[in-house]
Protein backbone atom coordinates (compact mmCIF):
# COMPACT_ATOMS: atom_id res chain seq x y z
CA UNK A 1 0.00 0.00 0.00
CA UNK A 2 2.84 2.41 0.86
CA UNK A 3 4.50 1.67 -2.52
CA UNK A 4 1.29 2.32 -4.45
CA UNK A 5 0.59 5.54 -2.52
CA UNK A 6 4.09 6.94 -3.05
CA UNK A 7 4.22 5.89 -6.70
CA UNK A 8 0.79 7.47 -7.28
CA UNK A 9 2.00 10.73 -5.75
CA UNK A 10 4.95 10.67 -8.15
CA UNK A 11 2.63 10.15 -11.09
CA UNK A 12 0.46 13.09 -10.00
CA UNK A 13 3.57 15.23 -9.59
CA UNK A 14 4.86 14.32 -13.06
CA UNK A 15 1.42 14.84 -14.61
CA UNK A 16 1.21 18.27 -12.99
CA UNK A 17 4.65 19.27 -14.21
CA UNK A 18 3.83 18.03 -17.70
CA UNK A 19 0.63 20.08 -17.66
CA UNK A 20 2.42 23.25 -16.50
CA UNK A 21 5.15 22.75 -19.10
CA UNK A 22 2.57 22.24 -21.84
CA UNK A 23 0.68 25.42 -20.93
CA UNK A 24 3.97 27.36 -20.94
CA UNK A 25 5.15 25.90 -24.23
CA UNK A 26 1.86 26.46 -26.05
CA UNK A 27 2.24 30.20 -25.54
CA UNK A 28 5.73 30.22 -27.03
CA UNK A 29 6.01 27.74 -29.89
CA UNK A 30 4.42 25.37 -32.31
CA UNK A 31 4.80 21.60 -31.65
CA UNK A 32 8.25 20.26 -32.37
CA UNK A 33 9.77 16.80 -32.21
CA UNK A 34 12.03 15.95 -29.30
CA UNK A 35 15.77 15.55 -29.67
CA UNK A 36 16.36 13.14 -26.82
CA UNK A 37 19.90 12.89 -25.49
CA UNK A 38 19.21 9.53 -23.82
CA UNK A 39 20.19 6.44 -25.80
CA UNK A 40 17.09 4.67 -27.17
CA UNK A 41 16.59 1.41 -29.04
CA UNK A 42 14.64 1.51 -32.31
CA UNK A 43 11.61 -0.35 -30.91
CA UNK A 44 10.22 2.50 -28.79
CA UNK A 45 10.36 6.25 -29.41
CA UNK A 46 9.12 9.50 -27.92
CA UNK A 47 6.68 11.22 -30.28
CA UNK A 48 6.39 14.93 -31.20
CA UNK A 49 4.54 16.87 -28.52
CA UNK A 50 3.64 20.36 -27.32
CA UNK A 51 6.17 20.35 -24.49
CA UNK A 52 8.87 22.22 -26.39
CA UNK A 53 10.35 25.69 -26.62
CA UNK A 54 12.33 26.73 -29.70
CA UNK A 55 13.70 30.20 -29.07
CA UNK A 56 16.65 32.14 -30.48
CA UNK A 57 17.05 33.78 -27.07
CA UNK A 58 16.56 30.84 -24.69
CA UNK A 59 17.54 27.91 -26.97
CA UNK A 60 15.73 24.65 -27.69
CA UNK A 61 14.06 23.05 -24.64
CA UNK A 62 11.95 19.94 -24.40
CA UNK A 63 10.12 17.93 -21.76
CA UNK A 64 9.41 14.23 -22.13
CA UNK A 65 7.50 11.97 -19.78
CA UNK A 66 7.19 8.21 -19.42
CA UNK A 67 4.67 6.35 -17.29
CA UNK A 68 4.58 2.56 -17.50
CA UNK A 69 3.55 -0.46 -15.50
CA UNK A 70 4.87 -3.99 -15.36
CA UNK A 71 3.57 -7.39 -14.34
CA UNK A 72 5.56 -10.61 -14.20
CA UNK A 73 5.45 -14.23 -13.20
CA UNK A 74 8.60 -16.28 -12.60
CA UNK A 75 9.62 -19.84 -11.80
CA UNK A 76 12.09 -20.75 -9.05
CA UNK A 77 12.12 -17.38 -7.27
CA UNK A 78 14.85 -16.88 -4.69
CA UNK A 79 13.86 -16.63 -1.03
CA UNK A 80 13.64 -12.82 -1.14
CA UNK A 81 11.28 -12.89 -4.15
CA UNK A 82 7.69 -13.86 -4.91
CA UNK A 83 6.40 -15.82 -7.89
CA UNK A 84 4.60 -12.77 -9.31
CA UNK A 85 4.76 -8.98 -9.15
CA UNK A 86 2.86 -5.98 -10.50
CA UNK A 87 3.71 -2.29 -10.20
CA UNK A 88 5.28 0.70 -11.91
CA UNK A 89 8.34 0.27 -14.13
CA UNK A 90 8.68 4.01 -14.86
CA UNK A 91 7.15 7.27 -13.68
CA UNK A 92 9.70 9.76 -14.99
CA UNK A 93 10.12 13.18 -16.52
CA UNK A 94 13.08 14.29 -18.66
CA UNK A 95 13.86 18.01 -19.11
CA UNK A 96 16.63 19.04 -21.46
CA UNK A 97 18.16 21.92 -23.39
CA UNK A 98 19.62 20.74 -26.69
CA UNK A 99 21.12 23.83 -28.33
CA UNK A 100 23.72 26.49 -27.66
CA UNK A 101 27.15 26.32 -26.00
CA UNK A 102 25.61 25.22 -22.67
CA UNK A 103 23.20 22.27 -22.75
CA UNK A 104 21.81 20.05 -20.02
CA UNK A 105 19.63 17.07 -19.17
CA UNK A 106 17.74 16.28 -15.95
CA UNK A 107 15.82 13.04 -15.43
CA UNK A 108 13.61 12.54 -12.38
CA UNK A 109 11.12 10.02 -11.01
CA UNK A 110 10.60 6.35 -10.17
CA UNK A 111 12.11 3.43 -12.10
CA UNK A 112 12.58 -0.33 -11.97
CA UNK A 113 15.62 -1.98 -13.58
CA UNK A 114 14.74 -5.69 -13.99
CA UNK A 115 17.57 -7.94 -15.17
CA UNK A 116 17.84 -11.60 -16.10
CA UNK A 117 19.08 -14.06 -13.53
CA UNK A 118 18.91 -11.73 -10.51
CA UNK A 119 16.07 -11.11 -7.99
CA UNK A 120 13.35 -8.71 -9.11
CA UNK A 121 13.07 -5.42 -7.21
CA UNK A 122 10.10 -3.04 -7.32
CA UNK A 123 10.42 0.57 -8.51
CA UNK A 124 10.51 2.35 -5.16
CA UNK A 125 13.24 0.24 -3.49
CA UNK A 126 15.17 0.24 -6.79
CA UNK A 127 15.04 4.03 -6.97
CA UNK A 128 16.05 4.50 -3.34
CA UNK A 129 18.75 1.79 -3.36
CA UNK A 130 20.42 2.85 -6.61
CA UNK A 131 20.42 6.39 -8.04
CA UNK A 132 17.56 8.06 -6.11
CA UNK A 133 14.88 10.24 -7.67
CA UNK A 134 17.29 12.14 -9.92
CA UNK A 135 19.09 9.31 -11.75
CA UNK A 136 20.68 11.57 -14.36
CA UNK A 137 21.56 15.27 -14.30
CA UNK A 138 24.45 16.76 -16.24
CA UNK A 139 25.59 19.89 -18.05
CA UNK A 140 27.30 19.74 -21.46
CA UNK A 141 29.64 22.46 -22.66
CA UNK A 142 29.44 22.38 -26.48
CA UNK A 143 31.72 24.91 -28.19
CA UNK A 144 31.03 23.48 -31.67
CA UNK A 145 29.42 20.52 -33.44
CA UNK A 146 32.49 18.29 -32.95
CA UNK A 147 33.32 18.70 -29.27
CA UNK A 148 31.44 18.51 -25.98
CA UNK A 149 32.32 18.13 -22.29
CA UNK A 150 29.64 16.67 -20.02
CA UNK A 151 29.85 17.00 -16.24
CA UNK A 152 27.49 15.48 -13.68
CA UNK A 153 25.51 12.28 -13.23
CA UNK A 154 25.26 10.31 -16.49
CA UNK A 155 25.27 6.90 -18.19
CA UNK A 156 28.57 5.04 -17.88
CA UNK A 157 30.72 4.06 -20.84
CA UNK A 158 30.69 0.45 -22.00
CA UNK A 159 28.08 -2.26 -22.31
CA UNK A 160 25.46 -2.86 -24.95
CA UNK A 161 22.33 -1.91 -23.01
CA UNK A 162 21.03 1.13 -21.13
CA UNK A 163 19.68 1.62 -17.61
CA UNK A 164 15.91 2.01 -17.96
CA UNK A 165 13.31 -0.29 -19.48
CA UNK A 166 11.96 2.22 -22.03
CA UNK A 167 15.46 2.73 -23.48
CA UNK A 168 15.98 -0.93 -24.42
CA UNK A 169 14.56 -3.40 -26.94
CA UNK A 170 13.92 -5.90 -24.11
CA UNK A 171 12.16 -5.17 -20.82
CA UNK A 172 14.90 -6.85 -18.78
CA UNK A 173 18.63 -6.17 -19.11
CA UNK A 174 20.80 -9.16 -19.95
CA UNK A 175 23.39 -11.30 -18.20
CA UNK A 176 26.31 -9.24 -19.53
CA UNK A 177 24.73 -5.99 -18.32
CA UNK A 178 24.87 -7.15 -14.71
CA UNK A 179 28.69 -7.08 -14.81
CA UNK A 180 28.90 -3.42 -15.88
CA UNK A 181 28.49 -0.08 -14.13
CA UNK A 182 25.36 1.78 -15.19
CA UNK A 183 25.09 5.36 -13.88
CA UNK A 184 28.20 7.22 -12.80
CA UNK A 185 29.25 10.67 -11.62
CA UNK A 186 32.10 12.56 -13.20
CA UNK A 187 33.02 14.09 -16.55
CA UNK A 188 33.20 12.88 -20.15
CA UNK A 189 34.87 14.50 -23.16
CA UNK A 190 33.27 13.65 -26.54
CA UNK A 191 34.44 14.16 -30.12
CA UNK A 192 32.72 13.28 -33.41
CA UNK A 193 33.61 14.09 -37.00
CA UNK A 194 32.65 12.23 -40.15
CA UNK A 195 32.75 8.47 -39.60
CA UNK A 196 34.77 8.68 -36.35
CA UNK A 197 33.74 9.34 -32.75
CA UNK A 198 35.52 9.06 -29.41
CA UNK A 199 34.91 9.63 -25.69
CA UNK A 200 37.17 9.87 -22.65
CA UNK A 201 35.76 9.69 -19.11
CA UNK A 202 36.81 10.16 -15.48
CA UNK A 203 34.25 9.16 -12.88
CA UNK A 204 33.33 7.26 -9.70
CA UNK A 205 32.77 3.88 -11.38
CA UNK A 206 29.74 1.99 -10.09
CA UNK A 207 28.33 5.08 -8.36
CA UNK A 208 30.87 4.95 -5.51
CA UNK A 209 32.28 7.71 -3.30
CA UNK A 210 35.71 7.50 -4.96
CA UNK A 211 36.60 9.08 -8.33
CA UNK A 212 39.10 6.44 -9.42
CA UNK A 213 37.76 5.20 -12.78
CA UNK A 214 38.96 6.07 -16.28
CA UNK A 215 37.33 5.05 -19.55
CA UNK A 216 37.46 5.46 -23.31
CA UNK A 217 35.29 4.60 -26.27
CA UNK A 218 35.98 4.73 -30.02
CA UNK A 219 33.37 4.42 -32.76
CA UNK A 220 33.73 3.97 -36.51
CA UNK A 221 30.96 4.07 -39.11
CA UNK A 222 31.83 1.07 -41.29
CA UNK A 223 29.07 1.50 -43.90
CA UNK A 224 25.78 3.19 -44.67
CA UNK A 225 23.98 0.87 -42.24
CA UNK A 226 26.68 -0.26 -39.81
CA UNK A 227 29.13 0.88 -37.17
CA UNK A 228 31.74 -0.61 -34.83
CA UNK A 229 32.48 0.46 -31.24
CA UNK A 230 35.40 -0.49 -28.99
CA UNK A 231 35.38 0.59 -25.35
CA UNK A 232 37.29 0.11 -22.12
CA UNK A 233 36.59 1.44 -18.62
CA UNK A 234 37.91 0.42 -15.24
CA UNK A 235 39.07 1.12 -11.71
CA UNK A 236 42.56 2.53 -11.15
CA UNK A 237 42.74 1.70 -7.42
CA UNK A 238 41.01 -0.42 -4.79
CA UNK A 239 37.74 0.69 -3.19
CA UNK A 240 36.14 -1.21 -0.30
CA UNK A 241 32.64 0.27 -0.76
CA UNK A 242 30.01 -2.50 -1.09
CA UNK A 243 26.33 -1.51 -1.51
CA UNK A 244 23.42 -2.41 -3.77
CA UNK A 245 24.38 0.29 -6.27
CA UNK A 246 28.13 -0.26 -5.77
CA UNK A 247 28.88 -4.01 -5.61
CA UNK A 248 32.45 -4.59 -4.47
CA UNK A 249 33.65 -6.85 -7.30
CA UNK A 250 32.09 -4.93 -10.19
CA UNK A 251 33.28 -1.61 -8.74
CA UNK A 252 36.90 -2.87 -8.74
CA UNK A 253 36.77 -4.32 -12.26
CA UNK A 254 38.02 -3.59 -15.77
CA UNK A 255 35.41 -3.79 -18.57
CA UNK A 256 36.11 -4.13 -22.31
CA UNK A 257 33.51 -4.28 -25.10
CA UNK A 258 33.53 -4.89 -28.85
CA UNK A 259 30.14 -3.98 -30.36
CA UNK A 260 28.95 -4.16 -33.97
CA UNK A 261 25.61 -2.71 -35.11
CA UNK A 262 23.78 -3.15 -38.41
CA UNK A 263 20.35 -1.74 -39.30
CA UNK A 264 18.03 -1.75 -42.31
CA UNK A 265 14.33 -0.96 -42.63
CA UNK A 266 13.42 -4.52 -41.60
CA UNK A 267 16.32 -5.74 -39.47
CA UNK A 268 18.51 -4.46 -36.66
CA UNK A 269 21.35 -6.72 -35.47
CA UNK A 270 23.87 -6.11 -32.68
CA UNK A 271 26.39 -8.82 -31.76
CA UNK A 272 28.85 -7.92 -29.05
CA UNK A 273 31.56 -9.36 -26.83
CA UNK A 274 32.40 -8.35 -23.28
CA UNK A 275 35.36 -9.14 -21.02
CA UNK A 276 35.65 -8.12 -17.38
CA UNK A 277 38.55 -8.57 -14.96
CA UNK A 278 38.66 -8.20 -11.16
CA UNK A 279 42.18 -8.24 -9.63
CA UNK A 280 42.91 -9.73 -6.23
CA UNK A 281 42.99 -7.15 -3.44
CA UNK A 282 42.99 -8.79 -0.02
CA UNK A 283 43.14 -5.38 1.70
CA UNK A 284 39.53 -4.73 0.67
CA UNK A 285 38.29 -8.33 0.98
CA UNK A 286 38.78 -9.64 -2.57
CA UNK A 287 40.59 -12.93 -1.94
CA UNK A 288 41.33 -13.88 -5.53
CA UNK A 289 41.18 -12.64 -9.12
CA UNK A 290 38.36 -13.38 -11.57
CA UNK A 291 37.21 -12.73 -15.11
CA UNK A 292 33.98 -13.00 -17.07
CA UNK A 293 33.73 -13.51 -20.82
CA UNK A 294 30.37 -13.02 -22.49
CA UNK A 295 28.84 -13.03 -25.96
CA UNK A 296 25.46 -11.58 -26.90
CA UNK A 297 23.37 -11.30 -30.05
CA UNK A 298 20.53 -8.76 -30.01
CA UNK A 299 18.26 -8.47 -33.04
CA UNK A 300 15.00 -6.81 -34.04
CA UNK A 301 12.69 -7.70 -36.89
CA UNK A 302 10.49 -4.71 -37.77
CA UNK A 303 7.12 -6.05 -38.87
CA UNK A 304 6.20 -2.47 -39.70
CA UNK A 305 9.28 -1.08 -41.48
CA UNK A 306 10.99 1.98 -40.07
CA UNK A 307 10.45 5.13 -42.11
CA UNK A 308 13.51 7.25 -42.93
CA UNK A 309 15.25 6.13 -39.77
CA UNK A 310 12.31 7.10 -37.54
CA UNK A 311 9.27 5.44 -36.03
CA UNK A 312 5.95 5.20 -37.92
CA UNK A 313 2.73 6.06 -36.05
CA UNK A 314 2.06 2.34 -35.66
CA UNK A 315 5.16 0.22 -35.18
CA UNK A 316 5.34 -3.54 -34.56
CA UNK A 317 8.70 -5.16 -33.80
CA UNK A 318 10.02 -8.50 -32.55
CA UNK A 319 13.26 -8.15 -30.53
CA UNK A 320 15.29 -11.17 -29.46
CA UNK A 321 18.42 -11.58 -27.33
CA UNK A 322 20.67 -14.61 -26.88
CA UNK A 323 23.63 -14.62 -24.46
CA UNK A 324 26.31 -16.85 -23.04
CA UNK A 325 28.63 -15.80 -20.24
CA UNK A 326 31.20 -17.68 -18.18
CA UNK A 327 33.30 -16.80 -15.14
CA UNK A 328 36.85 -17.85 -14.31
CA UNK A 329 39.17 -17.54 -11.32
CA UNK A 330 38.24 -17.28 -7.65
CA UNK A 331 37.12 -13.87 -6.40
CA UNK A 332 35.12 -15.13 -3.44
CA UNK A 333 34.78 -12.39 -0.88
CA UNK A 334 35.96 -12.61 2.70
CA UNK A 335 32.29 -13.04 3.65
CA UNK A 336 32.17 -16.24 1.51
CA UNK A 337 29.52 -14.82 -0.83
CA UNK A 338 29.22 -16.16 -4.37
CA UNK A 339 31.32 -13.55 -6.15
CA UNK A 340 30.81 -13.04 -9.89
CA UNK A 341 27.75 -14.59 -11.56
CA UNK A 342 26.77 -17.78 -9.69
CA UNK A 343 30.17 -18.42 -8.13
CA UNK A 344 33.69 -19.23 -9.37
CA UNK A 345 33.68 -21.31 -12.56
CA UNK A 346 29.96 -20.80 -13.18
CA UNK A 347 28.39 -20.01 -16.56
CA UNK A 348 24.93 -19.27 -17.94
CA UNK A 349 23.03 -18.80 -21.16
CA UNK A 350 19.82 -16.87 -21.75
CA UNK A 351 17.14 -16.36 -24.38
CA UNK A 352 14.68 -13.44 -24.50
CA UNK A 353 11.75 -12.70 -26.84
CA UNK A 354 9.95 -9.33 -26.56
CA UNK A 355 7.15 -8.64 -29.13
CA UNK A 356 6.48 -4.89 -29.04
CA UNK A 357 3.75 -2.57 -30.33
CA UNK A 358 3.80 1.24 -30.24
CA UNK A 359 0.79 3.24 -31.43
CA UNK A 360 1.49 6.94 -31.18
CA UNK A 361 2.35 7.66 -27.56
CA UNK A 362 1.09 4.30 -26.24
CA UNK A 363 3.17 1.12 -26.17
CA UNK A 364 2.78 -2.46 -24.97
CA UNK A 365 5.13 -5.42 -25.03
CA UNK A 366 5.30 -8.93 -23.69
CA UNK A 367 8.43 -10.83 -22.80
CA UNK A 368 9.40 -14.47 -22.38
CA UNK A 369 12.87 -15.13 -20.96
CA UNK A 370 14.84 -18.17 -19.83
CA UNK A 371 18.14 -18.44 -17.95
CA UNK A 372 20.11 -21.66 -17.44
CA UNK A 373 23.06 -21.67 -15.01
CA UNK A 374 25.94 -24.16 -15.16
CA UNK A 375 28.14 -25.23 -12.25
CA UNK A 376 26.64 -22.74 -9.75
CA UNK A 377 28.05 -22.49 -6.24
CA UNK A 378 25.79 -24.36 -3.82
CA UNK A 379 22.97 -22.06 -2.76
CA UNK A 380 23.87 -19.30 -5.27
CA UNK A 381 21.42 -20.07 -8.11
CA UNK A 382 17.60 -20.04 -8.17
CA UNK A 383 14.80 -21.25 -5.92
CA UNK A 384 14.22 -20.71 -2.22
CA UNK A 385 17.37 -22.67 -1.36
CA UNK A 386 19.43 -21.52 -4.35
CA UNK A 387 19.70 -25.05 -5.71
CA UNK A 388 17.68 -24.76 -8.95
CA UNK A 389 19.73 -24.05 -12.07
CA UNK A 390 17.11 -22.32 -14.29
CA UNK A 391 14.48 -19.59 -14.25
CA UNK A 392 11.69 -18.63 -16.65
CA UNK A 393 9.94 -15.25 -16.57
CA UNK A 394 6.85 -13.99 -18.38
CA UNK A 395 6.44 -10.22 -18.31
CA UNK A 396 4.14 -7.52 -19.70
CA UNK A 397 4.96 -3.82 -19.79
CA UNK A 398 2.64 -1.09 -21.06
CA UNK A 399 2.63 2.66 -20.83
CA UNK A 400 2.91 6.08 -22.45
CA UNK A 401 5.93 7.90 -23.91
CA UNK A 402 5.11 11.58 -24.15
N, C-alpha and C positions, 0 to 999 in steps of 0.2 A: 504494500500500500504506500509506504514512504517513497519507494522508487517511482511508482506511477505518479504520485502527487508532485514530486520534484521535477520529473521529466515533463509533466503537463505544464508546470510553471515555466519551464524553459521554452516550450513550444509557444505559449502565449507571449512570452517576452520576444521571441524571434518574430512571431507574426506581427506584433506591435511595431517592432523596428522596421520590418519590411513595409508595413503600411505607411509609417512616417516617411521612410525613404522614397516610397512611390509618390506620395503627395508632393514631396519636395522636388523630385525629378520631373514630374509632369509639368511643373511651372517653368522648367528651364530648358527642356530638350524634347525632341522626338525620340521614339524607341530606337535603341541601338542594340546590336548583338554584343554579348560579353566577350572580353578577351581575358580568359581565365589563366592566371599564372600557375595554378596547380596542375600537376600532370594528370591527364585523364586517358583512360582507354578509349577505343573507338566503338564501344558498345553502348555507352551512356553519354549524354551531352546536355549541358545547360542550354536553354533556348533563349532567343531574344526576348527582352522584357523591358518594362518601363523604368526599371530601377537603375537609370544611368544618367550621367551628366557629362556632356561633351562641350567643354568650354575652353576658349583660347586663353582665358585668364586663369582659371582654376585647374585646367587639365581634364583628362578623361577619367571618370570615376564610375565604378559599378558596384552593385550589391547583388550577390547571389544567395539563395537559401536552399537548403535541402532538409526535408523531413521524411523519414522512412522508418518502417517497422520490420521486424524480423521474427520468424517463428522457426523452430527446429525440433527435430527428434533424432536421437542418436543411440547407437548400441554401445554396450560396454562402457558406460560413463565411469569416470574415476570417482573416488569416494566423496570428493568435494562438489561433484556435479549431479544434476538430475538427468532423467532420460529425455525431457523436453523443456523448452523455454519459449517464451514470447515476450517481446518488448521493443523498445526503440533501438534502431541501429544508428540513426543520425537525427539530430535536431540542431542544425548548425546554420550560421550565417557567415558569409565571406565578403568583406569590404576591401576594395583595392583601388589604387590609383595606378594607371598603366601608361602614363605619358609624362614627358618632361624629364629633367635631369634628376629629380628626386621622386621615386616611386615607392609604393609600399603595399603590403598585404596583411590583413588581420583576419583570422579565422576563430570563431568562438562557438561554443555550444557543447552538447553531449555527443558521444560517439562510442560505438562498440568496434572492436578490432578482432573478429573471430579468425582463427587460424587452424589449419589442419593439424591433427595429432596432439593438440594441447587442450586443457580444460577450457570450456566456454565461460566467458565472463560478461555479465550484463553491462549496459552502457554507463550507468552511474559509477559503479566501482571501477570500471575501466578508465573513465575520465579522471577520477580522483586518484587512482593508483599510478597513472602514466603521466600525461602531459597537462592535466587540469583543464579548465574551461576555456583556455586560450592556447590551443595546441600549436598554432603557428602565428607569428607576428614578426615581420622583418621589414627593414627599409633597404631599398636598392638605389645606389648612386649610379646613374647611367649617363656618362658624359657624351656618348655617341652610340650608334647602332651596333657597334662591335664589342664594346666593353661594358661591364657592370660589376659592382661590388655590393653584395648583399650582406647585411649585418642583422643578427637577431636569432629568432627561433624558427628553424626551417627544416625541410626534409633533408635527410642525410644522403651523401653520395653512396652509390653502389646498390646492388640488388636489382631485381627485375620487376618488383611490384611496389605499390605505394601504400600509405598508411590506412586510408579510410575506404570503406566498402564501395562508396559511389565512384571512387577513382579507378577501380579495377574491373577487369572482365569477369572475374569470379567473386562471389560474395566473401569467401574465406581466402586469406593469404595462404601460401603454400609452405611446404616443409623447408625449402631453402630460405624463405623470408625470415623464419624464426631464428636464424643464425646471424642476422644482420641488425645493425642499429637503424632506427626508424626516423625519429625526430631528434634534432640536436641543436645546440646553441653555440653560436660562433660567427665566423665570417667566411664568405665564399667569393672568390674572384672568377668571373666568367668571361670568355672570349668566343666569338663566332664570326667567321668570314667565309663565304663561299661554301665549300663542301666540308670545312673543318670547324670543329668546336672543341673547347677545352675548359676545364674548371679546376681550381685549386682551393682547398678548404682547410681551415684550422678551427677545431671545435672541441666540445666536451664529450665526444663519443656517444655512448648509449645514455645520453641525458644525465651525465654524472655531474659532480661538483668540481671536477678537475679538467682543465683545458689542455689535454695532452694528446689529442688526436690530430693527425694530418691526413689529407686525402687528395686524390687527383682523378680526373676522368678525361678521356679523349674520345671524340666522336668523329667519324668519317662517313660522309654520304657516298655509298659505293655504287649507286645507280639511281634511276628515276624513282624507283619504288623501294629502295633498300638503304640501310645504314648499319654501321658496325661501331660498337662502343666497348672500350676497355677501361676498367676502373680499378683503383686500389685505394683502400682507406684502412687506418689502423692506429692502435695505441702506441705511443712512444715511451711509456713508462708504466709501472705497476700502479693499480688503484684498487684498494680493498673494498670500495663501496659495493654493496650487494642488496638491491631492492627489486621490486617487481619491474620497474621501468629500467633499472640498471643491473641486469644479471652479471655476476662477477666474471664468469668465463667469457661471455660475449663482449663485455666491456674491456677486456684485456686481449682482444683478438686482432688479427690482421685479416682483411677481407678482400679478395680479388674476384672480379667478374669479367667474363667475355660474353657480350650480348650481340646477337644479330637480329635485325628486324626487317621483314618484307611485307608489303601491303599492296593489294590491288582492290578493285571495286568489290570483289567477292570474297577474297581471302586475306587474312592477316596471320602471319606466322612469326613467332619469336622463340627460337631455341637459345638457351644460354647455359653457361657453365659457371660454377662458383666454387671457390676454394677458401677455406678459413683455417687459421692457425692460432692456437693458444699456447704461448710458451710457459714452461714451468716457472713458478714464482712462489716458493714456499713461504716467503715473508708475508704474503697476503692470503695464504691458504690454498694455493693451487699446487697440488702435490704431484704434478706430472705434466707433460705436454701432450696436446691433442690436435688433430686436424679433422675437418669434414670436407668431403668432395661430393658435389651434387650436380646433377644434370636435369634440366627442365625443358619441356616443349609446350609452349602456349600457342594456341591457334584459335581463330575465329572464322566461322563461315557466315557471311552476311546474306541471309535469305532475301532481304531487301537491300539491293546494292547501295553503297554509299554514293552520294552525289557531290562531285567536285571536291572530294576530301572532307565533306561535312556530313551531318546527319539529316536524313529526310524526316518529314513530319511523322511518319510511321516507320519504325525501324525494327526489324526482327533479326536476331543474330544467335548463333550457337557457339559459345566459347567452350573450349576444352583445355585441360592442363594435365600433363603426365610428368611425374618426377621420380627420380631415384637419388637417394643421398646415403652416404656411409660415413661412419666415424672411425678414427684410428687413434692409437695412443692411449694414455691413461691420465686424464685430467680430473679424476675424482677429487672432490673438495675435502678439506679436513673434517667436515661434518658428515662425510660418507654419503653425500647425495649423489644422484646419478651422473652428474656432469653433462656433457654434450649429448643431444638427442636422447636415446633411451639407455645410455650407459656406454662405457668403453667397448669398442668393437661392434656396436649396434649399427643397423641399417634400416631403411624403410623405403617403400615406394608408395605412390599415391596416384589416384585418378579422379578427375573432377569434371563434371558436365553441368553447364549453367545456361540453359535456354533463356533468352532475354527479349523482352518487348518494351519499346518506348514509343509512346503516342503523345506527341507534344511534350508537355511538362511532366506527364505521368509515366512511371515505369513499373514493371513487375518482372521478376525472374525467379526461377526455381533452381535448386542445386542438389545434385547427388554426388557425394564424395565417398571415397574409400581409402583407408590407410592400412598398410600391412607392415608390421615391424618384424625385424629379424634379429635374433640373438640379443633380446633386451635384458638388461640387468634385472634380477628378480625383484618384483614389486614396482618397476619403473615404467610399465607399459599401460595397458587399459584395464578397465574393470575396477570394482571396488577394492580388490586386493592387488591391482597392478599386474595380474598374471595373464590377462588376455592379450593376444598379439595383433588384434585388428579392431578397427572402428569404422562404422558406416554412419553418415549423417545425411538427412534430408532436410533442406532448408527452403524457405520462401522469404523473399524480401520485396517490398513494394513501397512506393513513395512518390514524392514530387521533387523535381529539380527546377528551381525557379531562377 
